[in-house]
Amino acid sequence: MRKPILAGNWKMFKTVSQALSYVEHLEGLLAEIQGVEAADVVICAPATSLYPLHNQLEGSRIKLGAQNVHQAEEGAYTGESSAIMLKDAGANYVIIGHSERRQYFGETDESVNAKTQQALKHGLLPIVCVGEDLDQRNQGVTNTLVESQVRAAFSAVSVEDVTRCVVAYEPIWAIGTGMTATAQDANAVCAHIRTVLSDLYGKAAADQIRIQYGGSVKPDNIAELMSQSDIDGALVGGASLDPGSFSKLVKEAL
Ligand SMILES: O=C(CO)COP(=O)(O)O
């Protein structure tokens, strides 16, 4: 059985004080959810809020994630954060290769692979994002594209390490648009991703890897997504920004 993982991706929202008051509120709401310990709940916050959140969340069920990591150990890379720094600041997870980073910051399958290896080396758990845009979906190349993204992302990653990773399938056309893939369509792509992982690492490993869906996930569509065979969680943008809606989403996911 794969443990469900509900991760909020705050993107470039929330100051430190907003982040701290959010998690205080979320903690209280999660405490009222029966069986909440059956899922991993993660907040992927801006780098500026990681350390203050880490201090506030000591002993909390809420885990922290970063939204990006540089592939080098350290060096003259103005504006970047290393895996060592993020881990030290309290991150457990890190989102790698989000479509916004691929689109606006020139990330490639090669950098996604290097970042994945670097995160794993320093004990950060990668949430590796893949997904097609609307043109690619209309051309019918979704599976081919996602397969090549997955193969590239995990190139030279060992079977022990890959089972610590999470894959997030996020169709670009569904991000922030209110358009969601149907649960069946989302599941079909997630199942294809698992087949690719099985081909690379064997069925036993592939069956352990958690695959999230992301793209306009809301409290009212999460239950149907989670009922699918190959969807083990969600990467949530807009609906994670309010503790009330995110806690509701966690509750509906269980
Ligand atoms: O990009 C996303 C999560 O990483 C999805 O964002 P929305 O949930 O706002 O569509």
The ligand as an SDF file (V2000), in Angstrom:
LIG
                    3D

 10  9  0  0  0  0  0  0  0  0999 V2000
    0.9470   23.6540  -10.5260 O   0  0  0  0  0  0  0  0  0  0  0  0
    0.2270   23.1080   -9.7040 C   0  0  0  0  0  0  0  0  0  0  0  0
    0.8120   22.4750   -8.5130 C   0  0  0  0  0  0  0  0  0  0  0  0
    2.1760   22.3370   -8.6240 O   0  0  0  0  0  0  0  0  0  0  0  0
   -1.2370   23.0790   -9.8450 C   0  0  0  0  0  0  0  0  0  0  0  0
   -1.7290   24.3540   -9.6100 O   0  0  0  0  0  0  0  0  0  0  0  0
   -3.3340   24.5580   -9.4600 P   0  0  0  0  0  0  0  0  0  0  0  0
   -3.7780   23.5730   -8.4040 O   0  0  0  0  0  0  0  0  0  0  0  0
   -3.4860   25.9800   -9.0370 O   0  0  0  0  0  0  0  0  0  0  0  0
   -3.9310   24.2460  -10.7990 O   0  0  0  0  0  0  0  0  0  0  0  0
  1  2  2  0
  2  3  1  0
  2  5  1  0
  3  4  1  0
  5  6  1  0
  6  7  1  0
  7  8  2  0
  7  9  1  0
  7 10  1  0
M  END
$$$$
